[in-house]
Amino acid sequence: LKEILLTLYIFIFLHSVLTIILQGSLVSVRLFTVDSCKAQIDKLLCYSLRITLRVCVAVFVCINLSITCQRIVTTFTHNARLHKVTGRSMIVMSIVYSTLITWIAYRADNYTGRVPYCSGSSIESEDVNTWNMSVLFFFDCLTVVIDLALLQYNYRQVKYEKSFKLSISFRRQQNIVSIQQFLPSLIFHTMCYVVQIGGFFVVWSIRDHYSDVEFATINAFVNCMPFYCAIGPAILLYLMRKGRLLRKEKLKNVVEEKSTHSKTYFESLATQWE
């Protein structure tokens, strides 16, 4: 799980940095170009950044699904080797799928020349991007549903299926804790993706009614992934830290309670001897 989360954070960081570079390039072109008609950005730079951002967005969804798949494995098996193999395999498949589908979408585009606005969508890539976004949306919703089902299943196992094996009970409790920590960030990502994919289809349906400037402006407003990159990891880190503190406090209370019982017992024993 740590490797999957690390991969997720790396791509979130990459998405954030590339977004800053892209927006900074567009702003600097408009601020420092004397002739506004020549305020254009190199098309190769534009598409290099946009394509990589597309890969990152697809990786977010696939990695979230990967975390859920590993939760499935840990719920029903106790094979540590299988857990590692599953996690690493899902990481590789997530990156390969995201890179491959993005390459298929943009392979026919022309990367020569300059453009005044850097849009992540083109006529040539529209069909593949639409299909890919629909698939990713299905994966995102499926991930939420599976996580909720796993959470309920583990709750029932802890409550009704008592086990005298400490490893099994511990694994079930850990599954509950990890899903509870991950679920809010996942739901927030799904909300952002719903807004983005809904806005994408609306924007493309009305593109003929607006100029390129207006289209690029509207398209920028529906891009919610920067919000997820800023807020999603913060939610997850906060819940993980909170859970760690609660576990420490619970352990401390248990130790203090046992110490109090022992102290009372020996004090009573000493009184009897006196």
C-alpha positions in Angstrom: 0.0 0.0 0.0 2.9 2.4 0.8 4.3 1.9 -2.8 0.9 2.6 -4.3 0.4 5.8 -2.2 3.9 6.9 -3.0 3.1 6.5 -6.8 -0.1 8.5 -6.3 1.7 11.3 -4.5 4.4 11.4 -7.2 1.9 11.9 -10.0 -0.1 14.4 -7.9 3.2 16.4 -7.4 4.0 16.0 -11.2 0.5 17.2 -12.1 0.8 20.3 -9.8 4.3 21.2 -11.1 3.3 20.9 -14.8 0.1 22.9 -14.2 2.2 25.7 -12.7 4.6 25.6 -15.6 1.8 25.6 -18.2 -0.1 28.4 -16.7 3.0 30.3 -16.0 4.1 30.0 -19.7 0.7 31.2 -20.9 0.7 34.2 -18.5 4.3 35.2 -19.3 3.6 35.1 -23.0 0.7 37.6 -22.6 2.6 39.8 -20.2 5.9 40.1 -22.0 4.9 40.0 -25.7 4.6 43.5 -27.1 2.4 42.6 -30.0 -0.7 40.8 -28.6 -1.2 39.1 -32.0 2.1 37.3 -31.5 1.4 36.2 -27.9 1.6 32.5 -28.7 3.2 29.4 -27.1 5.1 26.7 -28.9 2.8 23.9 -29.8 5.3 21.2 -28.9 5.6 22.6 -25.4 1.9 23.0 -25.1 1.1 19.4 -26.1 4.0 18.0 -24.1 2.6 19.5 -20.9 -1.1 18.8 -21.8 -0.4 15.2 -22.7 1.5 14.5 -19.5 -1.3 16.1 -17.5 -3.7 13.8 -19.2 -1.6 10.8 -18.2 -1.6 12.0 -14.6 -5.4 12.4 -14.5 -5.8 8.8 -15.8 -3.2 7.6 -13.3 -5.2 9.1 -10.4 -8.2 7.0 -11.3 -6.2 3.8 -11.9 -4.2 4.2 -8.7 -7.3 4.7 -6.7 -8.7 1.5 -8.2 -5.3 -0.2 -7.5 -5.6 0.7 -3.8 -9.1 -0.9 -3.7 -7.9 -4.0 -5.5 -5.2 -4.4 -2.8 -7.8 -4.0 -0.1 -9.8 -6.8 -1.7 -6.7 -9.0 -1.6 -5.9 -8.2 2.1 -9.6 -8.7 3.0 -9.7 -12.3 1.7 -6.1 -13.5 2.0 -3.1 -13.3 4.3 -0.3 -13.8 1.8 2.2 -10.9 2.2 3.9 -11.9 -1.0 0.6 -11.8 -2.9 -0.1 -8.3 -1.5 3.2 -7.0 -2.8 2.8 -8.6 -6.2 -0.7 -7.3 -6.6 0.3 -3.7 -5.6 3.3 -3.5 -7.9 1.4 -5.1 -10.8 -1.4 -2.6 -10.4 1.1 0.3 -10.4 2.6 -0.9 -13.6 -0.7 -1.5 -15.3 -2.0 1.9 -14.2 1.0 3.7 -15.7 1.0 1.6 -18.9 -2.8 2.0 -19.5 -2.7 5.8 -18.9 0.3 6.3 -21.1 -0.9 4.1 -23.9 -4.4 5.5 -24.1 -3.1 9.1 -24.1 -0.6 8.2 -26.9 -3.5 6.7 -29.0 -5.5 9.9 -28.5 -2.8 12.3 -29.5 -0.7 10.4 -32.0 -2.3 12.0 -35.0 -2.0 15.6 -33.8 0.3 18.1 -35.4 3.0 19.4 -33.0 4.6 22.1 -35.2 4.0 25.8 -35.0 2.6 28.0 -32.3 -0.8 28.4 -30.7 -2.3 31.3 -28.7 -4.2 29.0 -26.3 -3.2 25.6 -25.0 -6.2 23.4 -24.8 -6.0 19.8 -23.8 -8.6 18.7 -26.3 -8.4 18.6 -30.1 -10.7 17.5 -32.9 -8.4 14.5 -33.6 -8.3 13.3 -30.0 -12.0 14.0 -29.2 -13.3 10.4 -29.8 -10.6 8.6 -27.8 -10.6 11.1 -25.0 -14.4 10.8 -24.7 -14.2 7.0 -24.6 -11.3 7.2 -22.1 -13.1 9.7 -19.8 -16.2 7.5 -19.8 -14.2 4.4 -18.9 -12.3 6.3 -16.1 -15.6 7.6 -14.8 -16.9 4.1 -14.6 -13.7 2.9 -12.8 -14.0 5.8 -10.3 -17.6 5.1 -9.4 -16.9 1.3 -9.2 -14.0 2.0 -6.8 -16.3 3.9 -4.4 -18.9 1.2 -4.5 -16.4 -1.6 -3.9 -14.8 0.3 -1.0 -18.1 0.9 0.7 -18.9 -2.8 0.2 -15.5 -3.9 1.6 -16.0 -1.6 4.6 -19.4 -3.1 5.4 -18.1 -6.6 4.9 -15.2 -6.1 7.3 -17.5 -4.5 9.8 -19.7 -7.6 9.7 -16.7 -9.9 10.0 -15.4 -8.1 13.1 -18.9 -8.0 14.7 -20.3 -11.4 13.8 -17.4 -13.7 12.7 -15.2 -13.8 15.8 -11.7 -15.3 15.3 -9.3 -16.4 18.0 -6.4 -15.8 15.6 -4.9 -12.5 16.4 -3.5 -12.0 12.9 -7.0 -12.4 11.3 -8.7 -10.0 13.8 -5.8 -7.5 13.4 -6.1 -7.7 9.6 -9.8 -7.0 9.6 -9.4 -4.0 11.9 -6.6 -2.7 9.7 -8.8 -3.0 6.6 -11.5 -1.0 8.3 -9.1 1.7 9.4 -7.4 2.0 6.0 -10.7 2.1 4.1 -12.0 4.8 6.4 -8.9 6.9 5.9 -8.9 6.5 2.1 -12.6 6.8 1.4 -13.0 10.6 1.9 -10.2 11.4 -0.4 -11.6 9.0 -3.0 -15.1 10.5 -2.8 -13.6 14.0 -3.2 -11.7 12.8 -6.3 -14.9 11.3 -7.7 -16.8 14.6 -7.1 -14.0 16.5 -8.9 -14.0 14.1 -11.8 -17.8 14.2 -12.1 -17.7 18.0 -12.4 -14.8 17.8 -14.9 -16.2 15.1 -17.1 -19.7 16.7 -17.0 -18.2 20.1 -17.9 -16.1 18.5 -20.7 -19.2 17.1 -22.4 -21.1 20.4 -22.0 -18.2 22.4 -23.3 -17.8 20.2 -26.4 -21.5 20.3 -27.1 -21.5 24.1 -27.3 -18.1 24.6 -28.9 -19.5 25.7 -32.2 -21.3 28.6 -30.5 -18.1 30.2 -29.0 -14.8 31.5 -30.2 -11.5 29.8 -29.4 -10.9 32.3 -26.6 -14.3 31.7 -25.0 -13.9 27.9 -25.5 -10.5 27.9 -23.8 -11.8 30.0 -20.9 -14.8 27.8 -20.3 -12.7 24.7 -20.6 -10.3 26.1 -17.9 -13.2 26.6 -15.5 -14.3 22.9 -15.5 -10.7 21.6 -14.9 -11.1 20.5 -11.2 -8.0 18.2 -11.0 -5.8 21.0 -9.5 -8.3 21.2 -6.6 -8.0 17.5 -6.0 -4.2 17.7 -6.1 -4.3 20.4 -3.5 -7.0 19.1 -1.2 -7.1 15.3 -1.7 -3.7 14.4 -0.3 -4.2 16.8 2.6 -7.4 15.0 3.5 -5.7 11.6 3.4 -2.7 12.8 5.4 -4.9 14.4 8.0 -7.0 11.3 8.5 -3.9 9.0 8.6 -2.2 11.3 11.2 -5.5 11.5 13.2 -5.8 7.7 13.2 -2.2 7.3 14.3 -2.8 9.6 17.3 -6.0 7.9 18.2 -4.3 4.5 18.2 -1.5 5.8 20.4 -4.0 7.3 22.9 -6.0 4.1 23.0 -2.8 2.1 23.7 -1.8 4.6 26.4 -5.2 4.3 28.1 -5.0 0.5 28.0 -1.6 0.5 29.6 -2.6 3.0 32.2 -5.7 1.0 33.0 -3.8 -2.2 33.5 -1.2 -0.4 35.6 -4.0 1.0 37.8 -5.5 -2.4 38.3 -2.1 -3.9 39.2 -1.4 -1.1 41.6 -4.8 -1.5 43.3 -4.3 -5.3 43.6 -0.8 -5.0 45.2 -1.9 -2.3 47.6 -4.8 -4.4 48.7 -2.5 -7.4 49.2 -0.1 -5.3 51.2 -2.9 -4.1 53.4 -4.0 -7.7 54.1 -0.4 -8.7 55.1 -0.2 -5.8 57.5 
